[in-house]
């Protein structure tokens, strides 16, 4: 257990952590993936690990030791006689030297270097507690990715996406450093629970080891003051999982005292594409349940490349004398919509404020100069600002034209926060001929539904109510969440969300004699 000398060292460690963090700016630390574990969190995780070790001596490893927050917590929680050996690996020379100076006399062996290049030791470890570097994939070089992927393939016969961050490789490559039945506690970004590249991690946790506990912190409770990332704690043993094993999933507060928890069967986890739905949902939708992608084609709204230039107010369009034929009505951002139903004026324009228009012209600049000189002045201003040479504009011909994105009868916001039990995303019933830009996802009815609505337009209200009836957990389970509680859903994720109010009334839209019943909500 901790003594006064260790507590003094820990106090000095925290000061050194502040000093070393200050040697790099935010961009440099982001590139290194250096986000220090707060001391109370480190102690809580080590205390949780101790409850699972049954008092047996441990050989401790931290593959990204930093200044040694987890080793310090180990000394505070574990009796000295239960610590048989301890090793830390650290790439940053300054951090490695500091950890060595602080903890070498306390029994920590510090290895200076890149963990992913170290030889597997003859003596393995039975306790790994780590907060691996959160290095995003775009900070990894092509050769590094190929080396890491090849090493992972040799080690575990697992392939992983090139979009995986460095923390994924740390967790998987540590497998060979662990004793059989060894315990691992990983503090990592929760994004692996949902994103496609996280499938390899999820497979590893359900097939190669026994997942004991997965705790997800509330997204608004950011664990790192210097990183806007939602965090999770993954606890497992290096032993094949029993056939009927259930893993504990918990959410909110600390892992020892969560706000919610449930036991989830491995088979459920293996079938689920996203894990953030647990523990709130203890079952996943049936395979044959009707989903949004069954009845809608979902596309992202228009990406103009410069909304400030290409989206104009009604007054600006008049001031620059831009012909109406070059202007398309477009919805304003969600914060401007006081209603979820956009009514239409007699000419099809949305009854909203502000009323906005998208510039979309196919005429040549030569013709515009001759016929609409004032409009040409506006385009000249865009050239002066370099908008014509920006990425998206430069790939359009002419640069002030837009991709084809017709109005959709329903749109959905793709980012938002969940408040007071309400869904983080809004469905909007667009009864106008306004298109939408890329703060929305656009839902276009597929042929069967489109034909039905053409014949019976009064049924649109029922479809809209079905969309608004989707449970908040369905959005959260299919989308992804970031630190600070910001939720995001991509078109393919939205397409996978079940629509209970539709599927309850008919198992398939292919059954034409039930279609009207389906939408008569």
N, C-alpha and C positions, 0 to 999 in steps of 0.2 A: 504494500500500500504506500501511498505518497508520504514522504517525510518533508521536513522543512527545507532541506537542501534541494529536493526535487521541485518543490513549489517555487523556490527562488529561481531555479533554472527556467521553469515554465514562464515566470514573469519576465525574465530577460528574453526568452524565446519570442514572446509576443511583441516586445519592443524591436527585436531584430527582424521580425516578420514585417513590421511597418516600415523599417528602414530599407529592407531589400525590395519591398514592393515599390517604394518610392524611387528606386533606381531605374525603373522602366516606366514609360508612359502607358496609357491604356491600350493603345494599338499594339505595342510590343508585348504586353502581358497577354493580350488576346491571342497573339500569334503563338506564344509559348503555351497557352492554355493554363496559366498559373492563377488559380483562384483558391486562396487558402481556406482550409476548413476552420470555422470558428471553434474556439476551445470548448464551449459548452456542448456543441454538437458532437465533437470528437469524443468527449467523455461519455455522452449518452450512447453512442454507437459501440464504444468499447465495453461499457457496462452491459449492453444488450448481448454482445458477443460472449462476455464472461458467463452470462446465465445459460449459455448453450455448451460450455466447454467441460462441465462436470468436474471442475477442479483438477483436471489432468494437466501436466506441464505442457506449455505451448512453445512452438518454434514460430516466431512472429516474422512476417514479411510485409513491408510496405514498398511497392515497386516505384512509388513517386513520393519519396519521403518528405520533400520540401524542407522545412525547418524542424519537422518531427512532431507535429501536433498529435498524431495518433500514438506515437511511441510515448510521448509525455502522458497521454491519457492512459496508456497501458500501465505505466508505472503507478499512476494514481489509483487504478481500479484493481489490478491483479496483485496478489501477494508475490513477493520476490521469488519465493520458492516455486511458483507456478510458471516462471519465465525461464525456459531452458536456453533460448537463443533468440536473437533479434537482429534483423538485417533490413537496411533501407537502401534503395537505389535512387540516384538523383542525377539528372542530366545537367542542370544549371550549376556551374562550378561554384558560384557564390553561395547558393543554397546548400550544396553538398558540403562545402567547407564549414558553414555555420552549423549544420546538423552534427558534423563530426566533432567540432569543438564543444558543442553543448552536451552531447549524449554519449560520446565514446566511453567515458569513464563509468557511465551508467549501464554499459553492456551492449550498446547499439553498434553494429558494424555498418559503416557507410560505404557503399560502392559508388564511385563517381563514374557516370556514363549513362548511355541510353539503355533502358531496360530491355527494349525489343531486340538488342544486339547481344545481350549477355548470354553466355553458355548456361545451360540448365545445370544447376548444382547437383552434386552427388547426394547431398542430404537435403531432403525436401522440407517443406514447411506445412504445419497443420493449422495455422491461423493467418489469414491474409485480411488486412483491413486497409482500405485504400480509397483515396479520392484522386483518380487518375487525371492526367492533363486533358482539359477540354479543348483539344485542338481540332478545329473544323477541317473537313476534308480538303478545302481549297488552300489550306496552309501546308498540306503535305505535297511533296514533289511527286511527279510521276514515278521515278525510280523507287522512292520510298514506298509508295502504294504497292507497286509490283513486288517489292521485297517482302512487305508485310503480308500481302495476300498469299504469296508462295509459302511463307513460313507457316501461316495458318492452315494452308492446305496440307502441308506435311505433318503438322502437329495433330490436327483434329479431323482432317479430310472434310473441312468446311470451306465453302466459298462465301465471299462477302462482297457487297456492292462497293464500288469505288467512292460512293458518297458517305461511307462510314467514317466517323471521327476516330481520332487516335484512342479514345477511351475504350472503344469496342475491341481493338486489338489488345490493349492491356489486359482486359478481363479474360479474353479467350486464350491468350498466350500464357497467362498465369496458370492455366490448367496443368501444364507439365511441371510446374514448380511446387505443386501441392501434393501432400501425402494423401493416400487413400483415406477417405472419411474426414479429410481436412475441412475446416470451416472457412468460408469467405464472406466478407461483408464489404460491399462496394457502394460508394456514394457517387452516383452518376446522374447525368441529365435524364429526365424521364422520357425524352423524345423517342428513345429506342422502343418504347411500348407501343408506338403507333406507326412510325415511319416505315417505309418499305425496306430500307437497309437494316432496320432492327430485326427483321425476320430471322436472321442468322443468330442473333443473341437470343431471341425467343425460342428458337429451336434448341439451342444449346441448353437453355434453362429447363426445358421440358423433356429432353432426351438424354443428355449426357451427365447431368448432375441432379441432385434432389433439391428442388427449390423449396426453401423453408418459409420464407417471408419476403414479401415485396411491399414496401411502404412508400407511398407517394405523398410528398408534402403538398399542402394546399398551394396552388399556383400563386396566390396573393401573398403567401408567406415565403418570400425569396430567401434562400439559405445563405446566399453570398451577396454581400452588400455591393460588390463590384461586378456582378454578372447577372444579367436579367435572364435567368434560366430556371426552369422548374426542375426540381430535383427528386430523385428516388433513391431508396436504399434497397439493395438486392442482397439477400442472405441465402446461401446454399451450402450444401456439403458435397464433396467429391465422391459420390456414390450413385449408382444407377437408381432411379426412382422406383419405389414399389408400384405395382400395377394399379392399385386403387388410391394412389397418393393424392392428397389435397394440399395445396399451398395456401398459406394465409396471405390475403391481400388486405392492406389497410390504407386509410387515407386521413390526412389532416393531423395537426398537432405532432407530437413526437412518436417515434416507433413504439415506445414502451406504453404510451397512453393515447392511442389514435382516437379520432372522432368516430370512425366507422371501420368495420372489419368483417371479413367473411372468408370461409374456406372455399376455394375454387378447385374443382377436380382438374387434373392434368388434361384429361380429354377435352374439357371445355376450353382450356387455354390453348391447346393445340389447334382447335377449330377456329378460335377467335383471331381475326385479323388485327384487332386493336385491343390493348389491355387496359387503357385508361378507363374503360367502362366498369372495371372492377375496383372496389367491392360493391359499388352502387347497384350494378346489375349482376346477378349471380347466374344468369343464363344468357345465351346468345340467341339471336333470332333464328327461326327455322330456315332451312335452305330455300324452301319454296315460298317464303313470305314475300309479298309484293314490295318492291323497293322503288325509289324515285327513278332510278335508271331504267326500270322496266317501262315506264310511261313517258319519260322526258329525256330529250337530249340536252345535256347541260354543258354550257360553254361559259368561259370567262367573258366579262364585258370588254368593250373596246379599250385597247391600249393605244393612246394617241401619241405618246412620246413627249407631249407637253400640253397638259390640260389647260394650263394658263393661257396658252396661245390659241389652241384649236377649239376650246369651248368658250363661247362668248355669251354675254348677257344680251337681252333683247335690245337694250339701248346701244351697246357697242356695235352690234350687227348693223343697226340703222346708221350709226355715226360713220362707219366705214363703208357704207353703201354697198354691202355685200348682197348680191341677189338672193332672193328667197330660195331659188332652186339649188343653191350651194349650201343651204343650211338645213340640218336635220334636228328636230327636237330631241333633247337628251335629258335624262333625269338628273336632278342635282344629287349631292351626297346624302346618305341616309339621315344625317342630323337635321337636314332641312325638311324632311318629310314628317309632317305632324300626323299623318294618317297612313295606314297600311294599304289603303285603297286609293289609287291614283285615278281620279275621274278625268274625263276628256271633254274638251270644248267641241263645238260643232265641226271645227276644222281639224280635229284630231290632236290638238295640242294638249299637253298635260296641264291640269289645273293645279299648279304648284307655284311656290315662290322660293327662290328666284326661278324664272323661266329661262332656260338655257338652250343654246343651239350649238351643234357640232358643225364645224367647217369641213366640208367634204366636196371638193371640186375636181373635175377631170379636165377642165379647159387648160390650154397652154398659157404660159405667162405672157407670151406675145399677144395673144388675143385678149387676155385680161387687161394688158396695158392700154390697148386700143379702145376697148368697150367700157371698161370699169376702172378708170384711173385711180379713184379713191381706194378701191379694193386692192389694186396693185401696190399702193402705198403701204397697206397693211402687210402684204406679203414681203415687201422690202424690209419692213421692220423685223419680220421673222428671220430674214437672211442676216440682218445686222446682228441679231442675237445668236446666230449659229444654229437655229432650230432646223434649218434645211439639211444640215450635215450631221445632225444627231442620229443615233443608231437606228431608231424606227423610221424616222422621216426619210433618211437617205436610202432606205430600201423600198420606198414607195415611188410610184411614177404616175403623176407628179408627186412631189414631196408633201403637198398640202391635200392629198386625197386620203381616204381612210379605207380600212378593210371593211368588207360587207358584214354588217351585224344588224339584221332587221330587228324590229321591236319584238319582245317576248311578252306573252301575257302574264308571266310570273317571273319575278326576280327575287334573289336572296342575297342578303349581305354576306360577305365571306369572312369578315373579322368582327369580333365583338366580345363583350364581357357579359357573364351571366350574373344577374342581380335579382335578388328576392325570388329565387326559384324560377325565373323566366329564362327561356332559351337565349343563348348568346347571339343567335342570328335571327334576322327578321325576314319573313316572306312578304313580298309586296305584290299586290294584284294590280297590274299595269293595264288599265283600260284605254290608254291613249296609244298614239303611234310613236311614242318616244323610245329611243334606244337607250342603252346604259353603258357607262364606262366601267373600268376594271375594279371598282370598289363593289361591284355586284357580280353574282353568277346569274346567268340567264337560262331559264327553263323553257325549252321549246317542246310542245307536245309531239310525241311520236305519231306515226300515221293513224293508228287506230283511235287514239284519243283525239287527235286533231280532227279527224272526220266526224267523230261524235260531237265535238264542240261546235263544229261548223253547222251541223244539223240542228243542234240544241244548245245555242249559246247561253241559255239560261242556266245550264249546268256548270258554268265556270264558277259560280258562287260555291257550289258543293266541293269542287276541286280545291278552291282556295281554303275553305274551312278544313278540309282534310290535311292540307299542308300546315296550317296553323295548329292543327291538333297533334302534330308530332311531338313526342315527349322530349323535354330538355336533355335527358340522359342519352337519347338516341343521337343527338348532335354531338354531345361531348364524347360519346364512345367512338364515333367515326372520325371526328375531326382531331385536331391536335391542340395542345395548350402550351403557352409560354409563360415565363415568369411574369408575375404581376397580374395573372389571371386572364390574359388575352387569349382568346380562342380563335382558331382559324380552320376553315374547311375548304378543301380543293374540290374541283368538279367531280373527280372520280370518287372522292369520299362522300360528297353529298349524294351521288348516285346510289351509293350503297346503303343509304338510310331507309329503313322500312317505313311504310305508310299504313299503319294499322287501320285507320278509318276507311281506307280503300280495300285492303285485303280482307277485312272482316265481312264485306258484302259480296265478295266473289274471289275465288282462288286464282282466277286467271282472267286477264282482259281479253283473251282470245274468245271467250264465250259471249257472243254478241247479244244473246237474249237476256243477259244479266247486266249489260253495260249501263242501261239507264238506272237500274236499281243501284248499281255501284255508286253513281254520282248523285243519287237523290238523297242527299244528306239532310 
